[in-house]
Amino acid sequence: MKIRYFAWVRERVGKPEEEIALPAEVTTAGELVRWLKTRGEEYDYAFERPEVIRVAIDQMHVTADTPLGDAREVALFPPMTGG
């Protein structure tokens, strides 16, 4: 699965995207964010407040309990502000 990082999430992780094979127990958007947090210091920093991270699966905004299913791409980004 392709994981794309945006804004300060990308800056903290240190890369714009990566291909990841997820463990079988990671089945929802929220579980993905919690699992990513365990992948190292930079991920722990990027996802230190998982409740503020926004997720899009195949370019559709979703909630934390949304199943990943057969997603090809997951985008992770901080809250957006208007302007």
N, C-alpha and C positions, 0 to 999 in steps of 0.2 A: 504494500500500500504506500502511496506517495503521501508524505506529510509535508505541508507547506507552513512556514512560519512568517508572520508579518509584524511590522513595527518593532516595539521593544522586545517582543517575544523572540523575533529573529536576532536582534542584537545580543540578547542574553544567551541564546542557544549557540550563536556563532555561525549559523548557516541559514540559507533561505529555504532549503528543502532537503528531504532525504527519503530514500526508499526503506521501509521497515517491514519485517515479517513479525506480526504481532503474536504474542502468546495466545493460546486458545481461550484463556480466561478473560481476555480483554474483548468485551462484546458491545460496549456502549461508548458514547462520546466521553462521558465522565470518567469511565474506567481507563480510557486511553490517556486522558490528561493526568490522572493519578499514576499510571504506569510510567509515562514519560518522565515524571518528576523523579523517579527512582534511577534514571539512567546515568546520573553523574552530577557533578557540582553545577555545571552550567544549566542543566535541565531543572535541577532543584531550585536554582535561582529564578529561572524563567517562569516556573509554575508554583512559586512559593504561595501564591493566593489563587488556587485553582478555581475558586468561585467567581472570579472576575474574568476568566478566560472565555472568549467566545469561540464557538466551533461552527464550521460549515462542512457538511458532507456533500461532495460532488456539487459544490457551489450553492447549496441551500443551507441557510441558517437553521441550527437544530438546538435542542435542549440536551442537558447532560444525560438524560435517560434514553435518548434516541439510540436505537441499535445501529451499529456500524454496517451490518449486513454485508453486501458485496461492494462496498464503497471502493472507488478507485482512488479518490483523493480526499484528504481531510485537511482543512485549513484552520490554523489556530492563531488568534489575534487578541489584543487587549480590547477593552470597551472603546467604542467609537464615540467621538463627539461631533456635533454639528458645526457647520461653518460655511 
